[in-house]
Amino acid sequence: MNNKLIVFEDKRIRKAWYNDNWYYVIEDVVYAITESKNPKDYINKLKKRDLGLSEGWGQIVHTLKVETEGGKQRMNCANTKGVFRIVQSIPSKRAEPFKQWLSQLGQERIEEIENPELAQNRVKEYYELKGYPKEWIDKRLRGVAIRQELTEEWQRRGVNEKRNFAILTNEISKATFGIGIRQHKEFKNIPKQSKVNLRDHMNDLELIFTMLGEKATTEITQTHDSKRFHQLKQDSKKGGFIARNARLELEKETSKKVISKENYLKLKRKKC
């Protein structure tokens, strides 16, 4: 559940996973539709205009912890059904396109659960539109599957906090490449304030050795049946060292470094 944002017409909407469902931050929804400078005030006025909405507010809205740039904060959220009820009371031309977009988004997620291959195809299409080479996309998608397998293994063993996922991932990176993720981004000249995924700027070999480190970590974790966080950190280091040894062997034979300054920041997006 690492995708905590969706985007409607360039407006970011945060979300949180609760009771096996996505809940959306109501302030973000209101801003996306109305562009109000004060969404909280707009919501209060909305409830005064629509007494039915006000009376049912407690059944629609849940106060949940949501990931924000300043850390987790408690915010008013509603699931898809609740959002539809709120949007129904917003007198804006953008309300109907928003409802259609949210319906489509929900339908796509249902289809992906029933047929996971669809999700992979949509990711593939995303990278194709970005202008990535086909061979690179194939490796990137394989890396996504291996990464998901590892994070699910960590979740089963009690890892839930975003910070802990980051720590374990960084251990693999440091062992594999000799530098952490932040340093790797700096080496590739990726802007510090950028939130882009480092893997979207790795070359073929960097992707391959990242996959090897993560797959090895999954296998080691399962073999050791590790349950405590410090054990998972050790497993991550060991998995990364396996990838490191393979990397060093290749670099010795080819006299070329695997880690590269190459990035895809200047890709030309393909026209639809």
N, C-alpha and C positions, 0 to 999 in steps of 0.2 A: 504493500500500500504506500509506495514511495512517491506517487504522483499526487501532490497536494494542491495542484493548481489546474484550472481550466481557463480558456481565454475565449471571450465573446467579443468580436469586433475590437480587438486590441485592449479590451478591458479584462484585467485579471480577477478571477473569482477563486477565493480560497475554499478549501473543503476539508472535512475530517471524516474518518471512518468510524461509524458508531452503529451498533446493533445490526451488523452485516449489511450496512447501507451507507452511501455517501450522503453527507449533510453539507449544505452550502452556506457560506457566511452571508447573512441577509443584507448587511450593509453593502457588501460587494455587488450583490445582485441588483440592489436599488441603484447604486452608482452606475452600473453597466447600462441600465435602462434609461435612467433620468439624467445622469451626469451631474446630479445635485452636489453642490459644494459641501453640504452637511447632510449626509445620508441618515444619520441618527434623528435629526430634526424632521426630515422628510417622513421617516417611518412613524414617528409620534403623530404627525399630522394625518398620516394615512389611517392610523388606527382610530383617530377621532372622527374621520369622515365615514369609516366603515365599521359600524358597531358590531356587526357579525364577526368581522375579522378580529376586532379587539377582544370580544368575548371568547373566541376560540383560540386566542394567541397561545395560551398555556399548553394546548394540545398539539399545536403546530410547531412551536419553537422549543429547541433544546439548547442550553448553554453548554458548549463543549470547548475543550482545549484545542486550539488551532495553531499550527506552525506559522509564525510570522518572522520578519527579519530581526525582531528584537527578542526572539524566543517564543515559547508557547504562551498564548493568552486565551482567556475564556471569552468566547464570543457567541452571540445569538446565531443559531443555525437552523436550517430546515431541510428535510429531504425533498426529493423531486415533487411529490404530491403537495407538500407544504409550500414550496416555492411557487407552484402553479396557483395556489390559492392567493398568495400575496400579490403575485404579478397581475392577477385578475383585477385587482383594485387600483392598479397604477394607470392613470390616463396618459399614456405615451404611445406614439407611433412605433416605438422600438419594442413594445411589450409583446406584440404578436410574433415578430421575427425571433425574439428571445425564446418564446414558448416552443416554436417550431424547432429551433436549434437545440434546446434542451431535450425535446422529445427524440430528436434524431440521435443525440449523444447517448441517451438511455437505451435506445434500440440497438445501437452499435455495440454497447457493452453487453447487452443480453446475447446478441449474436456471437460475440467473442467468447463468452462463457460456454455457449453451446458448441462452438467450433473455434478452438484456439488458433487454428491456422489463419483465420480472418484477421486476428490481431497482428500476427506476423506480417501478413500481406499489407496491412495499413502502415506498419512501421517501414516496410520495404518501400512503399510508395512515397512516404515522407522523405526518405533519404534520396530516392531517385529524383524527386522534385527539387531537392537541395542541390543536385548536381554531382553526387558522389559516384565514383566508378562502381560498376556492377560487382567486380571481384571483391572490392572493399566492403560493399553492403553485405555480401554473403558471410564474410568473416564477422562483421559487426553483429548480425542477427544471431549467429552461432554464439557469440560472446554474451548476448542478452540472455539466451537460454541457460547458459552455464552460470551466469551471474544470478539469475532467478533461482536456480537450483540451490546455490550456496546460501542466498539470503533466506530462503524457506527453511533450510537446515538450521540456520542461526535462530530463526524465529521459534522453531520447535524446541530449541534449547534455551529459550528465555530471553533472547535479545529483542527488545522492543523499541528502545530509545534510538532516535536518529543519530545521536552523538556516538553511541556504541557501534552502530553499523559503520560509521565513518572511521572510528578507531581501528576496527578489525580490517577494513579495506585498506587503510593506510599502512598497516603492518605488512600486508601482502605486497603492496607497492614498494615499500622500502626494501623488503627482502629481495624482490624480483629485480628492481632497477637500481637499487642503491640510493634512491631518493624518494621522498614522499610525494603525495599527489600535488600539494601546493608548489613544491619545488619543480615538479615535472611540468606543471602549467607555466611557471615562470620561464623554464628552459625553452618552451615552445612559444614564448612571447604572447601568451594568451592574457589579455588585460586582467588586472587583479580584480576589478569590480565585476567582471563578467561571470555569469552563472552557468556558462556553457559546460557541458559534460566533457571532461578531458578525453574520454574514449572516442568522442566524435572528431578528435584531432590527432589520433594515433595513426601511425603508418601500419602496414600489414603485420610486420614482425612484432611491433609493440602490442597490437591486438592479440596476436598468437600467444605471446609469452604471458600476457595478462590472463588469457583463458587458461593456460597451463597452470599458473599459480592458483587460480580460483578453483579449478577442477581438482587439483591436488589437495587443496585445503578441504574441500568437501569430502573427499575420500578418506583423508586422515582423521577428520572430525568424526565421521561415521565409524571408522575402525576403532578409534579410542573411546567412542561414546562419551565425548566430553560434554560436561554440563555447566561447569562454572566459567565465568567470563575470563579469568586468567588462563584457564585451559584452552579456551577458544583462541586467545591471543597467541599462545604457543603454537597451536595448530596452524594459525594463519602465517606465522613466521616460517614454520617448516614447509608449508605449501609454497610460499614465496621463494624459499631457498632452493627448492627443487627446480623452479623456473629459472632462478638465478644461475644455477650450475649449467643448465642447458643453454642459457644465453651466453655465458662465458665461453663455453665450448664452441658455439657458433662464431663468436667474435674472434676467437683464436684462429679458427680455420679460415675465416674470410678477411681478417684484419680490418673489419668494419664494425663500428658501434651500432647496436640495435636502437638505442634511444636517439631520437632525432629532433631537430628544431622544426621539421616539417609540420605544417598544420593545414587546416582547410578553412581558414577564416575568410579567404577571398574566393570561395566557390561562387560560381554564377548559377543562380536559381533558374531552373528550366521553366519556360512558360507553359501553362496548362493548355 
